[in-house]
C-alpha cells in the first residue's frame, strides 16, 4: 500500500509523541471561497488532517449544527465536482491531509470508481463514509484502494470486540471511535469511561485511533489527546463558522479558536478526571 499524506502525518506525529488534531468543516459553508480560506487558517493553526464534509440532504448521523451547515452549502448548489475543484485549488498552496467525510448516497450517484479516481486526482487522501458498514463496502473499498485513498470506518461505544477487530482491519487510514451514542454535537463533559473504551479499541489494533463526536473545548481536547492518536472537533467549529458567516474575519477567528484546541490536544500531559 503506497504512502499518502495521512500515513505520513501520523508517522511524523508518532515520532514527535504528538496527537493529531483533526477539525471538521462543511465544504461550501459559508461558501466555497471562504472554505478555502478557512482550510489555510486551520493548517496554520496546527491542524494535521482536515475532515471535509460533503453536504448531503439527509445527514442522519449529524446534529443540528452540521445539518444546517450542509443545508447552507446545498442551497448554493455545492456538489462533489465543486468540492473536487476546491481541493485541487487548495493543493496549489497546501499539502495538508484531507479526509472526505460523506454519506454513501453522493458516492453511489457519482459512481464508486469515478468518485475514487476524481477524489484522488483532485488531491484528497481518504474517505470516511458515515453510513456505509464495512460488510457492504467491498466495491467501495476496492475502488478507494485502487486509487490510493485511505478508508475510515466508525466504531461506537456499543461495538463488540468482534466488530472492533473487523473495523480495525477494514480501516486503512486510522480507526475512528465515536465517543458517545447519538449524533454529532457539542457536549458539556466527556464520557466517564472513555479512557477504558479507547484502551479496549487499542487492544485490537496498532493503527492510530482518533476520537470524535462531542469534543468542543480545549480542556476536552487535552484530555482526549492524552489517550489517543487523534482528536476530532466538528460542531464547535461549524457553529463558529455559522455565527461569523461570509466575513473577511471568519477564517482568522476560526483559526484562532482551532489553535487553542490543537495546542491543547498536542500537550500529552496525561489524563485528569473527566
BELUR-V966233 format. One record per residue. N is the residue number from 1. RES is the residue in one small letter. PSI is psi in degrees with one decimal (999 if undefined). OMEGA is omega in whole degrees, -180 to 180 (* if undefined). D_FIRST is the distance of its C-alpha to the first C-alpha in Angstrom with 1 decimal. Layout:
n=N res=RES psi=PSI omega=OMEGA d_first=D_FIRST
n=N res=RES psi=PSI omega=OMEGA d_first=D_FIRST
This chain:
n=1 res=x psi=123.4 omega=-177 d_first=0.0
n=2 res=x psi=153.1 omega=178 d_first=3.8
n=3 res=x psi=147.5 omega=168 d_first=6.6
n=4 res=x psi=-177.7 omega=-171 d_first=9.2
n=5 res=x psi=-34.1 omega=179 d_first=12.7
n=6 res=x psi=-47.1 omega=178 d_first=12.6
n=7 res=x psi=-46.5 omega=-176 d_first=10.3
n=8 res=x psi=-42.4 omega=-177 d_first=12.6
n=9 res=x psi=-44.9 omega=179 d_first=15.7
n=10 res=x psi=-36.9 omega=178 d_first=15.4
n=11 res=x psi=-42.1 omega=178 d_first=14.9
n=12 res=x psi=-44.1 omega=-179 d_first=17.9
n=13 res=x psi=-37.8 omega=179 d_first=19.9
n=14 res=x psi=-42.8 omega=180 d_first=19.3
n=15 res=x psi=-34.1 omega=-178 d_first=20.7
n=16 res=x psi=-4.9 omega=-178 d_first=23.6
n=17 res=x psi=32.8 omega=-177 d_first=24.3
n=18 res=x psi=158.7 omega=177 d_first=24.2
n=19 res=x psi=141.1 omega=177 d_first=23.4
n=20 res=x psi=136.9 omega=171 d_first=21.6
n=21 res=x psi=125.6 omega=-171 d_first=24.1
n=22 res=x psi=95.4 omega=177 d_first=23.0
n=23 res=x psi=146.8 omega=175 d_first=25.8
n=24 res=x psi=134.1 omega=170 d_first=26.1
n=25 res=x psi=157.1 omega=176 d_first=28.1
n=26 res=x psi=121.9 omega=179 d_first=29.0
n=27 res=x psi=125.3 omega=179 d_first=28.2
n=28 res=x psi=3.3 omega=177 d_first=31.7
n=29 res=x psi=120.0 omega=5 d_first=33.8
n=30 res=x psi=-19.5 omega=172 d_first=36.3
n=31 res=x psi=172.5 omega=-175 d_first=35.2
n=32 res=x psi=-36.6 omega=179 d_first=32.3
n=33 res=x psi=-44.6 omega=178 d_first=33.9
n=34 res=x psi=-35.6 omega=177 d_first=34.4
n=35 res=x psi=-42.6 omega=179 d_first=30.9
n=36 res=x psi=-44.9 omega=178 d_first=29.7
n=37 res=x psi=-41.2 omega=-179 d_first=32.1
n=38 res=x psi=-40.0 omega=179 d_first=31.1
n=39 res=x psi=-46.7 omega=-180 d_first=27.4
n=40 res=x psi=-37.5 omega=179 d_first=28.6
n=41 res=x psi=-38.5 omega=178 d_first=31.0
n=42 res=x psi=-42.5 omega=179 d_first=28.3
n=43 res=x psi=-46.2 omega=-180 d_first=26.2
n=44 res=x psi=-30.6 omega=-178 d_first=29.3
n=45 res=x psi=-9.5 omega=178 d_first=30.3
n=46 res=x psi=8.6 omega=176 d_first=27.3
n=47 res=x psi=144.8 omega=180 d_first=24.8
n=48 res=x psi=-38.0 omega=178 d_first=21.1
n=49 res=x psi=137.0 omega=178 d_first=19.5
n=50 res=x psi=124.2 omega=172 d_first=21.7
n=51 res=x psi=116.9 omega=-176 d_first=21.9
n=52 res=x psi=100.9 omega=-176 d_first=23.2
n=53 res=x psi=125.6 omega=175 d_first=25.4
n=54 res=x psi=116.4 omega=-178 d_first=25.8
n=55 res=x psi=135.2 omega=-177 d_first=29.6
n=56 res=x psi=147.7 omega=-172 d_first=30.5
n=57 res=x psi=-18.2 omega=-177 d_first=34.0
n=58 res=x psi=65.3 omega=-174 d_first=33.6
n=59 res=x psi=79.0 omega=-170 d_first=31.4
n=60 res=x psi=-19.1 omega=180 d_first=32.4
n=61 res=x psi=1.7 omega=-175 d_first=30.2
n=62 res=x psi=150.1 omega=174 d_first=31.7
n=63 res=x psi=-176.1 omega=-173 d_first=35.0
n=64 res=x psi=-42.5 omega=-176 d_first=37.7
n=65 res=x psi=-49.6 omega=-179 d_first=36.5
n=66 res=x psi=-32.9 omega=176 d_first=33.1
n=67 res=x psi=-45.5 omega=-179 d_first=34.8
n=68 res=x psi=-34.4 omega=176 d_first=37.4
n=69 res=x psi=-42.5 omega=178 d_first=34.8
n=70 res=x psi=-41.0 omega=180 d_first=33.1
n=71 res=x psi=-38.7 omega=178 d_first=36.6
n=72 res=x psi=-40.6 omega=179 d_first=37.4
n=73 res=x psi=-42.6 omega=179 d_first=34.4
n=74 res=x psi=-34.6 omega=180 d_first=35.0
n=75 res=x psi=-22.6 omega=177 d_first=38.7
n=76 res=x psi=-0.1 omega=179 d_first=37.6
n=77 res=x psi=15.7 omega=-177 d_first=35.7
n=78 res=x psi=130.1 omega=-180 d_first=32.2
n=79 res=x psi=-177.8 omega=-176 d_first=29.5
n=80 res=x psi=-38.0 omega=180 d_first=25.8
n=81 res=x psi=-39.6 omega=176 d_first=26.7
n=82 res=x psi=-40.6 omega=-178 d_first=28.5
n=83 res=x psi=-41.5 omega=176 d_first=25.7
n=84 res=x psi=-40.8 omega=178 d_first=23.2
n=85 res=x psi=-38.5 omega=178 d_first=26.0
n=86 res=x psi=-44.5 omega=179 d_first=26.5
n=87 res=x psi=-40.6 omega=178 d_first=22.8
n=88 res=x psi=-38.3 omega=177 d_first=23.1
n=89 res=x psi=-40.5 omega=179 d_first=26.3
n=90 res=x psi=-37.9 omega=-177 d_first=24.9
n=91 res=x psi=-18.4 omega=176 d_first=22.2
n=92 res=x psi=-31.8 omega=-174 d_first=25.2
n=93 res=x psi=-20.8 omega=-170 d_first=26.2
n=94 res=x psi=145.8 omega=175 d_first=23.4
n=95 res=x psi=23.0 omega=178 d_first=19.8
n=96 res=x psi=144.6 omega=-180 d_first=19.9
n=97 res=x psi=135.5 omega=179 d_first=17.1
n=98 res=x psi=122.8 omega=178 d_first=18.1
n=99 res=x psi=115.9 omega=177 d_first=17.4
n=100 res=x psi=129.0 omega=178 d_first=19.4
n=101 res=x psi=112.4 omega=-172 d_first=21.6
n=102 res=x psi=160.5 omega=166 d_first=23.1
n=103 res=x psi=163.6 omega=-172 d_first=24.9
n=104 res=x psi=-29.6 omega=-175 d_first=23.9
n=105 res=x psi=-48.4 omega=178 d_first=27.0
n=106 res=x psi=-35.3 omega=179 d_first=26.1
n=107 res=x psi=-43.7 omega=-180 d_first=22.7
n=108 res=x psi=-44.3 omega=-180 d_first=24.6
n=109 res=x psi=-40.4 omega=-180 d_first=27.3
n=110 res=x psi=-33.0 omega=-174 d_first=25.0
n=111 res=x psi=124.2 omega=-174 d_first=22.9
n=112 res=x psi=-47.2 omega=-177 d_first=19.4
n=113 res=x psi=-46.5 omega=180 d_first=18.0
n=114 res=x psi=-39.6 omega=178 d_first=20.2
n=115 res=x psi=-49.9 omega=-179 d_first=19.4
n=116 res=x psi=-43.8 omega=-179 d_first=15.7
n=117 res=x psi=-48.4 omega=-176 d_first=16.4
n=118 res=x psi=-35.7 omega=178 d_first=19.1
n=119 res=x psi=-45.0 omega=-179 d_first=17.5
n=120 res=x psi=-42.7 omega=180 d_first=14.6
n=121 res=x psi=-32.5 omega=178 d_first=17.3
n=122 res=x psi=-30.0 omega=180 d_first=19.5
n=123 res=x psi=12.4 omega=175 d_first=17.2
n=124 res=x psi=157.8 omega=-176 d_first=16.2
n=125 res=x psi=-21.9 omega=-179 d_first=13.1
n=126 res=x psi=174.8 omega=-178 d_first=13.2
n=127 res=x psi=132.6 omega=169 d_first=15.8
n=128 res=x psi=111.2 omega=180 d_first=18.1
n=129 res=x psi=110.4 omega=-166 d_first=20.2
n=130 res=x psi=-42.7 omega=-168 d_first=23.3
n=131 res=x psi=20.1 omega=179 d_first=25.0
n=132 res=x psi=108.5 omega=178 d_first=22.4
n=133 res=x psi=148.7 omega=-177 d_first=22.1
n=134 res=x psi=-26.2 omega=179 d_first=19.0
n=135 res=x psi=-22.9 omega=-178 d_first=21.3
n=136 res=x psi=12.8 omega=-166 d_first=22.0
n=137 res=x psi=19.2 omega=-175 d_first=18.5
n=138 res=x psi=-50.4 omega=-179 d_first=17.1
n=139 res=x psi=-41.6 omega=179 d_first=17.5
n=140 res=x psi=-49.5 omega=-178 d_first=16.5
n=141 res=x psi=-39.6 omega=180 d_first=13.2
n=142 res=x psi=-41.6 omega=180 d_first=12.5
n=143 res=x psi=-45.0 omega=180 d_first=13.5
n=144 res=x psi=-44.0 omega=179 d_first=11.5
n=145 res=x psi=-40.4 omega=-178 d_first=8.2
n=146 res=x psi=-26.6 omega=-178 d_first=9.5
n=147 res=x psi=15.0 omega=173 d_first=10.3
n=148 res=x psi=20.9 omega=178 d_first=7.4
n=149 res=x psi=140.4 omega=178 d_first=9.8
n=150 res=x psi=145.0 omega=178 d_first=9.7
n=151 res=x psi=138.5 omega=179 d_first=12.3
n=152 res=x psi=127.8 omega=175 d_first=15.2
n=153 res=x psi=160.1 omega=-175 d_first=18.0
n=154 res=x psi=141.6 omega=169 d_first=21.3
n=155 res=x psi=148.4 omega=-178 d_first=23.2
n=156 res=x psi=165.5 omega=177 d_first=26.9
n=157 res=x psi=-24.0 omega=-180 d_first=29.8
n=158 res=x psi=-3.1 omega=-177 d_first=30.7
n=159 res=x psi=132.7 omega=177 d_first=27.3
n=160 res=x psi=165.7 omega=177 d_first=28.0
n=161 res=x psi=-39.9 omega=179 d_first=26.2
n=162 res=x psi=-42.2 omega=-179 d_first=24.9
n=163 res=x psi=-37.4 omega=175 d_first=23.5
n=164 res=x psi=-45.3 omega=180 d_first=22.0
n=165 res=x psi=-45.2 omega=-177 d_first=20.1
n=166 res=x psi=-47.6 omega=-177 d_first=18.9
n=167 res=x psi=-35.6 omega=177 d_first=17.9
n=168 res=x psi=-37.8 omega=179 d_first=16.2
n=169 res=x psi=-35.8 omega=-177 d_first=13.9
n=170 res=x psi=-25.9 omega=-179 d_first=13.5
n=171 res=x psi=124.6 omega=-175 d_first=12.9
n=172 res=x psi=-14.0 omega=179 d_first=9.4
n=173 res=x psi=-61.4 omega=174 d_first=11.0
n=174 res=x psi=171.6 omega=179 d_first=14.1
n=175 res=x psi=128.2 omega=-176 d_first=17.0
n=176 res=x psi=115.6 omega=178 d_first=20.0
n=177 res=x psi=123.4 omega=178 d_first=23.3
n=178 res=x psi=119.7 omega=-168 d_first=26.4
n=179 res=x psi=-8.1 omega=-179 d_first=29.2
n=180 res=x psi=164.6 omega=174 d_first=31.9
n=181 res=x psi=152.9 omega=177 d_first=32.9
n=182 res=x psi=-159.6 omega=-173 d_first=33.8
n=183 res=x psi=174.7 omega=177 d_first=32.7
n=184 res=x psi=157.6 omega=179 d_first=31.5
n=185 res=x psi=159.0 omega=-179 d_first=34.3
n=186 res=x psi=152.2 omega=176 d_first=35.9
n=187 res=x psi=154.8 omega=-174 d_first=37.5
n=188 res=x psi=-31.8 omega=-176 d_first=40.2
n=189 res=x psi=153.3 omega=176 d_first=38.7
n=190 res=x psi=156.8 omega=175 d_first=35.5
n=191 res=x psi=137.0 omega=-177 d_first=35.5
n=192 res=x psi=-27.1 omega=-178 d_first=37.3
n=193 res=x psi=20.7 omega=-176 d_first=34.8
n=194 res=x psi=-42.0 omega=-178 d_first=31.6
n=195 res=x psi=-43.7 omega=179 d_first=31.0
n=196 res=x psi=-36.6 omega=179 d_first=31.3
n=197 res=x psi=-43.0 omega=178 d_first=29.1
n=198 res=x psi=-41.4 omega=179 d_first=26.2
n=199 res=x psi=-37.5 omega=179 d_first=26.8
n=200 res=x psi=-41.9 omega=177 d_first=26.6
n=201 res=x psi=-43.3 omega=-177 d_first=23.2
n=202 res=x psi=-24.4 omega=177 d_first=22.0
n=203 res=x psi=-16.1 omega=-176 d_first=23.4
n=204 res=x psi=-3.3 omega=-176 d_first=20.8
n=205 res=x psi=150.4 omega=171 d_first=17.6
n=206 res=x psi=8.8 omega=176 d_first=16.4
n=207 res=x psi=156.8 omega=177 d_first=14.4
n=208 res=x psi=141.4 omega=177 d_first=16.4
n=209 res=x psi=125.7 omega=176 d_first=19.2
n=210 res=x psi=145.8 omega=-179 d_first=21.0
n=211 res=x psi=133.5 omega=179 d_first=24.5
n=212 res=x psi=-176.1 omega=-178 d_first=26.2
n=213 res=x psi=106.7 omega=171 d_first=29.3
n=214 res=x psi=-9.1 omega=-180 d_first=32.6
n=215 res=x psi=126.1 omega=-173 d_first=31.9
n=216 res=x psi=-5.7 omega=-178 d_first=34.2
n=217 res=x psi=158.9 omega=176 d_first=35.9
n=218 res=x psi=-38.7 omega=180 d_first=35.1
n=219 res=x psi=-43.6 omega=177 d_first=36.5
n=220 res=x psi=-40.9 omega=179 d_first=34.2
n=221 res=x psi=-38.7 omega=179 d_first=31.2
n=222 res=x psi=-45.3 omega=-179 d_first=32.3
n=223 res=x psi=-43.7 omega=180 d_first=32.7
n=224 res=x psi=-38.4 omega=180 d_first=29.4
n=225 res=x psi=-26.1 omega=-180 d_first=27.6
n=226 res=x psi=-17.8 omega=-175 d_first=29.1
n=227 res=x psi=-3.0 omega=-175 d_first=27.4
n=228 res=x psi=175.1 omega=174 d_first=23.9
n=229 res=x psi=-7.3 omega=-179 d_first=21.0
n=230 res=x psi=140.1 omega=177 d_first=21.7
n=231 res=x psi=125.0 omega=-179 d_first=24.9
n=232 res=x psi=127.8 omega=175 d_first=25.1
n=233 res=x psi=127.3 omega=-179 d_first=28.4
n=234 res=x psi=-69.7 omega=-169 d_first=29.3
n=235 res=x psi=-38.1 omega=-180 d_first=32.8
n=236 res=x psi=-37.1 omega=178 d_first=34.7
n=237 res=x psi=-44.3 omega=-179 d_first=33.1
n=238 res=x psi=-38.3 omega=178 d_first=33.5
n=239 res=x psi=-39.4 omega=179 d_first=37.1
n=240 res=x psi=-41.1 omega=177 d_first=37.8
n=241 res=x psi=-40.9 omega=179 d_first=36.5
n=242 res=x psi=-42.1 omega=-179 d_first=38.8
n=243 res=x psi=-38.4 omega=-177 d_first=41.7
n=244 res=x psi=-34.2 omega=177 d_first=41.3
n=245 res=x psi=-151.7 omega=-176 d_first=40.5
n=246 res=x psi=75.5 omega=-177 d_first=40.6
n=247 res=x psi=149.5 omega=177 d_first=41.9
n=248 res=x psi=-15.9 omega=-180 d_first=41.4
n=249 res=x psi=-6.6 omega=-174 d_first=41.0
n=250 res=x psi=-52.1 omega=-175 d_first=38.3
n=251 res=x psi=-44.4 omega=-177 d_first=35.3
n=252 res=x psi=-39.4 omega=-180 d_first=37.0
n=253 res=x psi=-40.4 omega=176 d_first=38.4
n=254 res=x psi=-40.7 omega=178 d_first=35.1
n=255 res=x psi=-40.7 omega=180 d_first=33.5
n=256 res=x psi=-41.1 omega=178 d_first=36.2
n=257 res=x psi=-45.0 omega=-179 d_first=35.7
n=258 res=x psi=-34.3 omega=178 d_first=31.9
n=259 res=x psi=-39.4 omega=179 d_first=32.6
n=260 res=x psi=-36.8 omega=179 d_first=34.7
n=261 res=x psi=-45.9 omega=-178 d_first=32.0
n=262 res=x psi=-43.0 omega=179 d_first=29.2
n=263 res=x psi=-41.9 omega=180 d_first=31.5
n=264 res=x psi=-43.7 omega=-178 d_first=32.5
n=265 res=x psi=-29.3 omega=-175 d_first=29.0
n=266 res=x psi=0.5 omega=-174 d_first=28.1
n=267 res=x psi=-37.3 omega=179 d_first=31.3
n=268 res=x psi=44.2 omega=-179 d_first=30.1
n=269 res=x psi=2.0 omega=-179 d_first=33.7
n=270 res=x psi=157.5 omega=-174 d_first=33.4
n=271 res=x psi=130.8 omega=167 d_first=34.4
n=272 res=x psi=172.8 omega=-177 d_first=38.0
n=273 res=x psi=125.4 omega=-177 d_first=39.5
n=274 res=x psi=999 omega=* d_first=38.1
